[in-house]
Amino acid sequence: MSTNTYGLGGTEVKLDAGEAIQEIPQNRTLLVEKFTADAPVKAEIVHGLATPEEVFEHFKPQVELDFENSDGVSRKETLNFQNLGDFGLKGITNKSEFLKDLTTEKEQYQKIIKQLKTNKILRAALTDPEAKEAMLAAIKKLINELNNAG
């Protein structure tokens, strides 16, 4: 009596096979969403769409999102998708002014952190109370000048 050992993947694969379907790593997230917020009124069968770009061109998927900034102010944006690349981090960020602003802010904070970690003069100034107060006073003066200039 022969017993076959099989495992399930996307297709049936013998466990002793040299090439098998790999599981999705545990540190990955799969997000599944509708392309548009509204369900179609009537199902539509479309023939002749051979590439993903043709599907995007025909259906013109878009989604309206509400973003909220750190002050609690809400802002609506509509994101339109033209290809599969639009669904990656860079693609979605490039579609949204709000996300572009957040990315710029994040980059500025990363530059500040790098300066705090690597700039020995700045680190020394922050540990000396007098130098720290002088630096804060200079920064506050710059902020006031910038606010008054605008």
Accessible surface in RSA format (square Angstrom, percent):
REM  Atomic radii and reference values for relative SASA: ProtOr
REM  Chains: A
REM  Algorithm: Lee & Richards
REM  Probe-radius: 1.40
REM  Slices: 20
REM RES _ NUM      All-atoms   Total-Side   Main-Chain    Non-polar    All polar
REM                ABS   REL    ABS   REL    ABS   REL    ABS   REL    ABS   REL
RES MET A   1   239.68 124.1 151.93 100.5  87.75 208.9 131.25 111.6 108.44 143.7
RES SER A   2   102.73  86.8  66.06  88.2  36.66  84.5  54.03 115.1  48.69  68.2
RES THR A   3   124.84  88.8  96.73  98.1  28.11  67.0  74.23  99.7  50.61  76.5
RES ASN A   4    91.91  63.4  66.75  64.5  25.16  60.6   8.77  21.1  83.14  80.4
RES THR A   5    87.46  62.2  75.36  76.4  12.10  28.8  49.48  66.5  37.98  57.4
RES TYR A   6    96.11  44.9  68.04  38.7  28.07  73.0  45.69  34.3  50.42  62.2
RES GLY A   7    20.45  25.2   0.00   N/A  20.45  25.2  20.38  55.9   0.07   0.2
RES LEU A   8   163.98  91.3 125.63  89.9  38.36  96.4 126.84  89.1  37.14 100.0
RES GLY A   9    43.11  53.2   0.00   N/A  43.11  53.2  21.01  57.6  22.10  49.5
RES GLY A  10    70.41  86.8   0.00   N/A  70.41  86.8  38.22 104.9  32.18  72.1
RES THR A  11    92.90  66.1  84.08  85.2   8.83  21.0  79.62 106.9  13.29  20.1
RES GLU A  12   120.24  69.0  90.59  68.5  29.65  70.6  23.24  44.9  97.00  79.2
RES VAL A  13    26.79  17.6  22.22  20.1   4.57  11.0  26.63  23.1   0.16   0.4
RES LYS A  14   104.60  51.0 101.04  62.0   3.56   8.5  47.94  43.2  56.65  60.3
RES LEU A  15   118.84  66.2  91.41  65.4  27.43  69.0  93.71  65.8  25.13  67.6
RES ASP A  16   126.88  88.9  91.49  91.1  35.39  83.7  50.79 119.5  76.09  75.9
RES ALA A  17    45.02  41.4  20.88  32.2  24.15  54.9  31.22  44.0  13.81  36.6
RES GLY A  18    92.14 113.6   0.00   N/A  92.14 113.6  45.12 123.8  47.02 105.3
RES GLU A  19   156.48  89.8 139.04 105.2  17.44  41.5  56.84 109.9  99.64  81.4
RES ALA A  20    60.38  55.5  37.24  57.5  23.14  52.6  41.40  58.3  18.98  50.3
RES ILE A  21    91.70  52.2  65.70  48.9  26.01  62.7  71.06  51.2  20.64  56.0
RES GLN A  22   162.97  91.1 139.18 101.7  23.79  56.6  46.94  99.9 116.03  88.0
RES GLU A  23   154.23  88.5 130.52  98.7  23.72  56.5  59.42 114.9  94.82  77.4
RES ILE A  24   114.26  65.0 100.05  74.5  14.21  34.3 103.05  74.2  11.21  30.4
RES PRO A  25    71.24  51.9  57.78  52.7  13.46  48.9  69.04  57.0   2.20  13.7
RES GLN A  26   171.38  95.8 140.20 102.5  31.19  74.3  68.57 146.0 102.81  78.0
RES ASN A  27   125.82  86.8  88.80  85.8  37.03  89.2  48.64 117.1  77.18  74.6
RES ARG A  28   154.09  64.7 131.38  67.0  22.71  54.1  36.77  50.3 117.32  71.1
RES THR A  29   129.37  92.0  93.98  95.3  35.39  84.3  64.28  86.3  65.09  98.4
RES LEU A  30   140.22  78.1 110.93  79.4  29.30  73.6 112.16  78.8  28.06  75.5
RES LEU A  31   144.16  80.3 118.10  84.5  26.06  65.5 118.64  83.3  25.52  68.7
RES VAL A  32   119.30  78.5  95.24  86.2  24.06  58.0  98.09  85.2  21.22  57.5
RES GLU A  33   135.09  77.6 103.86  78.6  31.22  74.3  43.66  84.4  91.43  74.7
RES LYS A  34   130.51  63.7 109.36  67.1  21.15  50.4  91.66  82.5  38.85  41.4
RES PHE A  35    91.27  45.7  82.60  51.2   8.68  22.6  84.38  51.2   6.89  19.7
RES THR A  36    50.49  35.9  48.20  48.9   2.29   5.5  31.69  42.6  18.80  28.4
RES ALA A  37    69.60  64.0  43.54  67.2  26.06  59.3  51.73  72.8  17.88  47.4
RES ASP A  38   117.52  82.3 107.09 106.6  10.43  24.7  34.17  80.4  83.35  83.1
RES ALA A  39    72.15  66.3  51.59  79.6  20.56  46.8  52.99  74.6  19.16  50.8
RES PRO A  40   106.70  77.8  79.40  72.4  27.31  99.3  90.88  75.0  15.82  98.3
RES VAL A  41   160.30 105.5 122.59 111.0  37.72  90.9 129.41 112.4  30.89  83.8
RES LYS A  42   171.26  83.6 157.39  96.6  13.88  33.0 105.34  94.8  65.92  70.2
RES ALA A  43    90.11  82.9  66.22 102.2  23.89  54.4  69.10  97.3  21.01  55.7
RES GLU A  44   105.61  60.6  75.57  57.2  30.04  71.5  34.28  66.3  71.32  58.2
RES ILE A  45   144.58  82.3 116.38  86.7  28.20  68.0 119.62  86.1  24.96  67.7
RES VAL A  46    44.55  29.3  17.15  15.5  27.40  66.0  20.21  17.6  24.34  66.0
RES HIS A  47   157.41  86.0 131.84  91.6  25.58  65.4  93.61  96.5  63.80  74.2
RES GLY A  48    72.63  89.6   0.00   N/A  72.63  89.6  42.04 115.4  30.59  68.5
RES LEU A  49    57.38  32.0  29.15  20.9  28.23  71.0  29.44  20.7  27.94  75.2
RES ALA A  50    89.79  82.6  50.80  78.4  38.99  88.7  60.46  85.1  29.33  77.7
RES THR A  51    57.00  40.5  54.23  55.0   2.77   6.6  53.79  72.2   3.22   4.9
RES PRO A  52    64.37  46.9  59.13  53.9   5.25  19.1  63.86  52.7   0.51   3.2
RES GLU A  53    98.66  56.6  95.21  72.0   3.46   8.2  51.97 100.5  46.69  38.1
RES GLU A  54    72.01  41.3  67.91  51.4   4.10   9.8  32.00  61.9  40.01  32.7
RES VAL A  55    51.05  33.6  51.05  46.2   0.00   0.0  51.05  44.4   0.00   0.0
RES PHE A  56     8.73   4.4   5.58   3.5   3.15   8.2   6.53   4.0   2.20   6.3
RES GLU A  57   117.72  67.6 111.49  84.3   6.23  14.8  51.19  99.0  66.53  54.3
RES HIS A  58    79.23  43.3  53.85  37.4  25.38  64.9  40.05  41.3  39.18  45.6
RES PHE A  59    92.94  46.5  73.28  45.4  19.66  51.2  76.48  46.4  16.46  47.1
RES LYS A  60   130.62  63.7 119.02  73.0  11.60  27.6 107.69  96.9  22.93  24.4
RES PRO A  61     1.98   1.4   1.11   1.0   0.88   3.2   1.11   0.9   0.88   5.5
RES GLN A  62    84.44  47.2  83.27  60.9   1.17   2.8  11.77  25.1  72.67  55.1
RES VAL A  63    39.92  26.3  38.50  34.9   1.41   3.4  39.92  34.7   0.00   0.0
RES GLU A  64   100.89  57.9  78.86  59.7  22.03  52.5  24.88  48.1  76.01  62.1
RES LEU A  65    62.27  34.7  60.01  42.9   2.26   5.7  62.27  43.7   0.00   0.0
RES ASP A  66    94.60  66.3  63.51  63.2  31.09  73.5  24.15  56.8  70.45  70.3
RES PHE A  67    29.35  14.7  26.31  16.3   3.04   7.9  29.30  17.8   0.05   0.1
RES GLU A  68   122.25  70.2  96.89  73.3  25.36  60.4  23.39  45.2  98.86  80.7
RES ASN A  69    58.04  40.0  48.90  47.3   9.14  22.0  21.50  51.7  36.55  35.3
RES SER A  70   122.92 103.9  74.13  98.9  48.79 112.4  59.86 127.5  63.06  88.3
RES ASP A  71   122.31  85.7  87.86  87.4  34.45  81.5  25.12  59.1  97.19  96.9
RES GLY A  72    42.97  53.0   0.00   N/A  42.97  53.0  18.82  51.7  24.14  54.1
RES VAL A  73    91.06  59.9  85.15  77.1   5.91  14.2  89.87  78.1   1.18   3.2
RES SER A  74    75.96  64.2  51.72  69.0  24.23  55.8  39.04  83.1  36.92  51.7
RES ARG A  75    93.78  39.4  87.69  44.7   6.10  14.5  44.71  61.1  49.08  29.7
RES LYS A  76   136.05  66.4 110.77  68.0  25.28  60.2  74.02  66.6  62.03  66.1
RES GLU A  77    25.48  14.6  18.78  14.2   6.69  15.9  23.76  46.0   1.72   1.4
RES THR A  78    62.78  44.6  41.57  42.1  21.20  50.5  24.58  33.0  38.20  57.7
RES LEU A  79     2.88   1.6   2.29   1.6   0.59   1.5   2.88   2.0   0.00   0.0
RES ASN A  80    66.53  45.9  65.07  62.9   1.46   3.5  16.15  38.9  50.38  48.7
RES PHE A  81    14.60   7.3  11.13   6.9   3.47   9.0  11.13   6.7   3.47   9.9
RES GLN A  82   106.58  59.6  98.96  72.3   7.62  18.1  48.60 103.5  57.98  44.0
RES ASN A  83    56.10  38.7  55.97  54.1   0.14   0.3   9.24  22.2  46.86  45.3
RES LEU A  84   112.37  62.6 102.62  73.4   9.74  24.5 102.88  72.3   9.49  25.5
RES GLY A  85    54.13  66.7   0.00   N/A  54.13  66.7  40.57 111.3  13.55  30.4
RES ASP A  86    14.61  10.2  14.61  14.5   0.00   0.0   0.00   0.0  14.61  14.6
RES PHE A  87    77.86  39.0  59.84  37.1  18.02  46.9  60.20  36.5  17.66  50.5
RES GLY A  88    36.99  45.6   0.00   N/A  36.99  45.6  34.89  95.7   2.10   4.7
RES LEU A  89   151.22  84.2 135.28  96.8  15.94  40.1 140.21  98.5  11.01  29.6
RES LYS A  90   169.66  82.8 165.19 101.4   4.47  10.6 110.67  99.6  58.99  62.8
RES GLY A  91    11.98  14.8   0.00   N/A  11.98  14.8   9.40  25.8   2.58   5.8
RES ILE A  92    54.30  30.9  54.30  40.5   0.00   0.0  54.30  39.1   0.00   0.0
RES THR A  93    19.17  13.6  19.17  19.4   0.00   0.0  12.31  16.5   6.87  10.4
RES ASN A  94    98.39  67.8  84.81  82.0  13.58  32.7  21.71  52.2  76.68  74.1
RES LYS A  95    61.81  30.2  36.39  22.3  25.41  60.5  23.13  20.8  38.68  41.2
RES SER A  96     0.19   0.2   0.00   0.0   0.19   0.4   0.15   0.3   0.04   0.1
RES GLU A  97    96.60  55.5  95.02  71.9   1.58   3.8  45.47  87.9  51.13  41.7
RES PHE A  98    18.76   9.4  18.71  11.6   0.05   0.1  18.71  11.3   0.05   0.1
RES LEU A  99    39.59  22.0  39.08  28.0   0.51   1.3  39.08  27.4   0.51   1.4
RES LYS A 100    77.62  37.9  74.73  45.9   2.89   6.9  39.87  35.9  37.74  40.2
RES ASP A 101    81.65  57.2  76.58  76.2   5.07  12.0  27.50  64.7  54.15  54.0
RES LEU A 102    84.09  46.8  80.48  57.6   3.61   9.1  80.85  56.8   3.24   8.7
RES THR A 103    49.03  34.9  46.34  47.0   2.68   6.4  36.50  49.0  12.52  18.9
RES THR A 104    74.53  53.0  74.43  75.5   0.11   0.3  49.23  66.1  25.30  38.2
RES GLU A 105    84.51  48.5  79.50  60.1   5.01  11.9  28.79  55.7  55.72  45.5
RES LYS A 106   115.27  56.2 111.29  68.3   3.98   9.5  64.20  57.8  51.07  54.4
RES GLU A 107    83.39  47.9  82.05  62.1   1.34   3.2  22.65  43.8  60.74  49.6
RES GLN A 108    87.35  48.8  87.15  63.7   0.19   0.5  31.79  67.7  55.56  42.1
RES TYR A 109   126.90  59.2 126.53  72.0   0.37   1.0  87.67  65.9  39.24  48.4
RES GLN A 110    96.76  54.1  91.04  66.5   5.72  13.6  35.20  74.9  61.56  46.7
RES LYS A 111   124.80  60.9 122.00  74.9   2.80   6.7  79.34  71.4  45.46  48.4
RES ILE A 112    94.87  54.0  93.17  69.4   1.71   4.1  94.76  68.2   0.11   0.3
RES ILE A 113    87.75  49.9  87.74  65.4   0.00   0.0  87.75  63.2   0.00   0.0
RES LYS A 114   135.40  66.1 132.08  81.0   3.31   7.9  78.13  70.3  57.26  61.0
RES GLN A 115    86.93  48.6  86.93  63.5   0.00   0.0  28.85  61.4  58.07  44.0
RES LEU A 116    70.62  39.3  65.63  47.0   4.99  12.5  65.77  46.2   4.85  13.0
RES LYS A 117   144.05  70.3 129.18  79.3  14.87  35.4  80.68  72.6  63.37  67.5
RES THR A 118    87.95  62.6  64.66  65.5  23.29  55.5  61.59  82.7  26.36  39.8
RES ASN A 119    52.70  36.3  45.38  43.9   7.32  17.6  11.03  26.6  41.67  40.3
RES LYS A 120   166.64  81.3 157.14  96.4   9.50  22.6 102.17  92.0  64.46  68.7
RES ILE A 121   148.77  84.7 144.60 107.7   4.17  10.1 147.87 106.5   0.90   2.4
RES LEU A 122    40.97  22.8  37.85  27.1   3.12   7.8  40.66  28.6   0.30   0.8
RES ARG A 123   123.69  51.9 121.41  61.9   2.28   5.4  23.84  32.6  99.85  60.5
RES ALA A 124    60.03  55.2  50.59  78.1   9.44  21.5  56.40  79.4   3.63   9.6
RES ALA A 125    21.23  19.5  17.04  26.3   4.18   9.5  20.77  29.3   0.46   1.2
RES LEU A 126    60.79  33.9  49.81  35.6  10.98  27.6  49.87  35.0  10.92  29.4
RES THR A 127   113.15  80.5  84.49  85.7  28.66  68.3  76.57 102.8  36.58  55.3
RES ASP A 128    67.79  47.5  63.58  63.3   4.21  10.0  23.31  54.9  44.48  44.4
RES PRO A 129    99.36  72.4  94.05  85.7   5.31  19.3  99.01  81.7   0.35   2.2
RES GLU A 130   145.96  83.8 136.81 103.5   9.14  21.8  53.53 103.5  92.43  75.5
RES ALA A 131    34.58  31.8  23.86  36.8  10.72  24.4  31.47  44.3   3.11   8.2
RES LYS A 132    89.20  43.5  89.20  54.7   0.00   0.0  34.20  30.8  55.00  58.6
RES GLU A 133   112.74  64.7 110.18  83.4   2.56   6.1  47.01  90.9  65.73  53.7
RES ALA A 134    65.89  60.6  51.28  79.1  14.61  33.2  60.11  84.6   5.78  15.3
RES MET A 135    54.19  28.1  49.94  33.0   4.26  10.1  44.10  37.5  10.10  13.4
RES LEU A 136    70.33  39.2  70.33  50.3   0.00   0.0  70.33  49.4   0.00   0.0
RES ALA A 137    60.18  55.3  49.86  76.9  10.32  23.5  55.00  77.5   5.18  13.7
RES ALA A 138    54.06  49.7  46.26  71.4   7.80  17.7  52.62  74.1   1.44   3.8
RES ILE A 139    78.05  44.4  78.05  58.1   0.00   0.0  78.05  56.2   0.00   0.0
RES LYS A 140   128.31  62.6 126.85  77.8   1.45   3.5  75.51  68.0  52.80  56.2
RES LYS A 141   136.29  66.5 132.34  81.2   3.95   9.4  78.55  70.7  57.75  61.5
RES LEU A 142   104.71  58.3 104.71  74.9   0.00   0.0 104.71  73.5   0.00   0.0
RES ILE A 143    87.33  49.7  86.87  64.7   0.46   1.1  87.25  62.8   0.08   0.2
RES ASN A 144    86.45  59.6  85.51  82.6   0.94   2.3  16.24  39.1  70.21  67.9
RES GLU A 145    92.78  53.3  85.27  64.5   7.51  17.9  41.28  79.8  51.50  42.1
RES LEU A 146   130.64  72.8 119.76  85.7  10.88  27.3 120.21  84.4  10.43  28.1
RES ASN A 147   106.72  73.6  82.06  79.3  24.67  59.4  26.49  63.7  80.24  77.6
RES ASN A 148   129.01  89.0  95.47  92.3  33.54  80.8  31.25  75.2  97.76  94.5
RES ALA A 149    88.58  81.4  45.83  70.7  42.75  97.3  57.64  81.2  30.94  82.0
RES GLY A 150   103.14 127.2   0.00   N/A 103.14 127.2  55.70 152.8  47.44 106.3
END  Absolute sums over single chains surface
CHAIN  1 A    13542.1      11045.1       2496.9       8076.0       5466.1
END  Absolute sums over all chains
TOTAL         13542.1      11045.1       2496.9       8076.0       5466.1
